[in-house]
Amino acid sequence: MEPATVQPGLAGPAGGADPGLEVRSRATSAQWAISREVVHPPLVTEAQFVRVQAVHTAPMPADGARRTYLLAGVVVCGICGRALDSHWLHDRACYRCRHGRTSGQPPSTSGAKRVYVREDHLLARVLGDRRLRRLLPELTEAAEVAAVLRANEMVIVCDHDAWAAESATIRIDLALVSDLGFPMPFAAGSGRPGR
């Protein structure tokens, strides 16, 4: 995350400058001040830092089993652009987007239905797509899909109608549902089959 800068005196609601208003914005990497030398004694040793970083702080499920999400961080909502949340549902890894809705937030007024995607369906679509495999020949194992996509700066974009692998320069619509033998995902509560 980039360091924040404070810009005083930005335009207020009426369009005039408000000298008492401070707005935080992100500094670009060109504005960062980076020191190659240690400027103060460290609070922890490097070994302590590495040990603490290895601690997994996610809540443990009631059954005590650790959940594994192979595509965490590379599945993006095609409706709102957010990364889909990893979610365990009916003893399976899934991903969902609630379009910013949490228990502490009011419901969205956009009316967009939530996106739910089963991981096994998504992996089958990614590994079964000939065009994507031609572009990324190293895409052979389910456990390696996220690493291969990250290395190629790609994400999987999902919405209610289509799934695609995308980068800044290319979009590959993933294999048709009928080619792989399972139904297309639909919006939760839409009354259509496929979850």
C-alpha positions in Angstrom: 0.0 0.0 0.0 1.3 3.4 -0.9 1.8 6.0 1.9 -0.9 8.6 2.3 -0.4 12.3 1.9 -2.5 15.1 3.3 -3.6 17.9 1.0 -5.1 20.9 3.0 -7.4 23.4 1.5 -9.2 21.4 -1.1 -12.5 22.5 -2.6 -15.5 22.3 -0.2 -19.0 21.3 -1.1 -19.8 24.8 -2.5 -16.8 24.7 -4.8 -14.7 27.1 -2.7 -11.5 26.2 -1.0 -12.0 25.0 2.6 -8.7 25.7 4.5 -9.8 23.5 7.4 -10.5 20.5 5.3 -7.8 17.8 5.1 -8.2 15.0 2.5 -5.9 12.0 2.4 -4.7 10.7 -0.9 -2.2 8.2 -1.9 1.3 9.3 -2.9 2.7 7.8 -6.2 5.7 5.6 -5.9 7.8 8.4 -7.4 7.0 10.5 -4.3 8.1 7.9 -1.8 11.2 8.5 0.4 13.0 5.2 0.7 16.1 4.9 2.9 18.6 2.1 2.1 20.1 2.5 5.6 18.5 1.6 8.9 17.2 4.9 10.4 16.3 3.5 13.8 16.9 0.3 15.8 14.4 -2.4 14.9 11.7 -3.2 17.4 11.9 -7.0 16.5 14.5 -9.2 14.9 14.1 -10.4 11.4 13.5 -14.0 12.7 10.7 -12.7 15.0 9.1 -10.8 12.1 9.2 -13.9 9.8 7.7 -16.1 12.6 4.9 -13.6 13.2 4.1 -13.4 9.5 3.7 -17.1 9.4 0.9 -17.0 12.0 -2.5 -17.7 10.3 -5.0 -15.4 12.0 -8.1 -16.4 10.1 -10.9 -17.8 12.2 -10.8 -21.6 12.5 -14.0 -23.4 11.3 -16.1 -25.2 13.9 -15.1 -28.6 12.7 -11.4 -27.6 13.1 -10.5 -28.4 9.5 -8.3 -25.9 7.6 -9.9 -24.7 4.4 -7.9 -24.4 1.2 -8.9 -22.0 -1.5 -6.8 -22.5 -4.7 -8.0 -19.4 -6.5 -8.1 -16.9 -3.6 -7.1 -13.4 -4.8 -7.4 -14.1 -8.6 -11.2 -14.2 -9.0 -12.8 -10.8 -9.6 -16.4 -9.8 -9.9 -17.4 -8.7 -13.4 -20.2 -6.5 -11.9 -18.4 -4.4 -9.3 -14.7 -5.2 -9.9 -14.0 -6.4 -6.3 -12.1 -9.6 -5.6 -14.5 -12.4 -4.7 -14.5 -13.5 -1.1 -13.4 -17.1 -0.4 -16.4 -18.9 1.1 -17.0 -22.5 2.2 -20.5 -23.7 1.3 -22.0 -27.2 1.3 -18.5 -28.8 2.0 -16.9 -27.1 -1.0 -14.7 -24.1 -1.7 -16.7 -21.3 -3.3 -16.2 -17.6 -4.1 -18.8 -14.9 -3.7 -19.2 -11.2 -4.2 -21.7 -9.3 -2.2 -20.8 -6.0 -4.0 -19.5 -4.3 -0.9 -22.4 -5.5 1.4 -21.3 -6.7 4.8 -23.3 -7.1 8.1 -22.1 -3.6 9.0 -23.2 -2.0 5.7 -26.7 -1.2 4.4 -27.8 -3.2 1.4 -26.7 -1.8 -2.0 -29.2 0.2 -3.9 -27.8 -1.0 -7.2 -30.0 -4.1 -7.1 -27.2 -6.3 -8.4 -27.6 -10.0 -7.4 -24.7 -11.6 -5.5 -22.2 -13.7 -7.5 -21.5 -17.2 -6.3 -18.9 -19.4 -8.1 -17.9 -23.0 -7.1 -14.2 -23.5 -7.2 -14.4 -27.0 -8.8 -16.5 -25.6 -11.6 -14.2 -22.6 -12.1 -11.1 -24.9 -12.2 -12.7 -27.2 -14.7 -13.5 -24.2 -16.9 -10.0 -22.8 -16.7 -8.2 -26.1 -17.2 -10.6 -27.2 -19.9 -10.3 -24.1 -22.1 -8.1 -24.8 -25.1 -7.4 -21.2 -26.0 -6.2 -20.4 -22.4 -4.0 -23.5 -22.4 -2.4 -22.5 -25.7 -1.7 -19.1 -24.3 -0.4 -20.5 -21.0 1.0 -24.0 -21.6 2.2 -24.3 -18.0 -1.5 -24.3 -16.9 -1.8 -28.1 -16.2 -2.5 -28.6 -12.5 -5.4 -27.2 -10.4 -3.1 -26.4 -7.5 -0.9 -24.2 -9.8 -3.7 -22.2 -11.6 -3.5 -19.1 -9.3 0.3 -19.0 -9.4 0.3 -19.2 -13.3 -2.3 -16.5 -13.5 -0.5 -14.2 -11.2 2.8 -14.8 -13.0 1.1 -13.7 -16.2 -0.7 -10.8 -14.5 -4.2 -12.3 -15.2 -7.4 -12.6 -13.2 -10.6 -14.6 -13.7 -13.6 -12.3 -14.1 -17.0 -13.8 -13.2 -20.5 -12.5 -13.4 -23.9 -14.1 -13.8 -23.6 -14.6 -17.6 -19.9 -15.3 -18.4 -16.5 -16.2 -17.0 -13.3 -15.0 -18.6 -9.5 -14.9 -18.0 -8.2 -11.3 -18.4 -5.1 -9.3 -18.4 -4.5 -5.6 -19.3 -4.2 -6.6 -23.0 -6.3 -9.8 -23.5 -9.7 -11.3 -22.6 -10.4 -15.0 -23.1 -14.0 -16.1 -22.6 -13.8 -19.5 -20.9 -15.2 -22.6 -22.5 -18.9 -22.9 -23.0 -20.9 -24.5 -20.3 -22.3 -27.2 -22.6 -18.8 -28.2 -23.6 -17.9 -29.1 -20.0 -21.2 -30.6 -18.8 -22.3 -28.5 -15.9 -24.7 -25.6 -15.6 -23.8 -22.0 -15.8 -23.9 -20.1 -12.4 -26.8 -17.9 -11.8 -27.6 -15.2 -9.3 -28.5 -16.3 -5.8 -32.2 -16.3 -5.5 -32.8 -16.0 -9.2 -34.9 -19.1 -9.3 -32.8 -20.6 -12.1 -30.7 -23.8 -11.6 -27.0 -24.0 -11.6 -25.5 -23.3 -8.2 
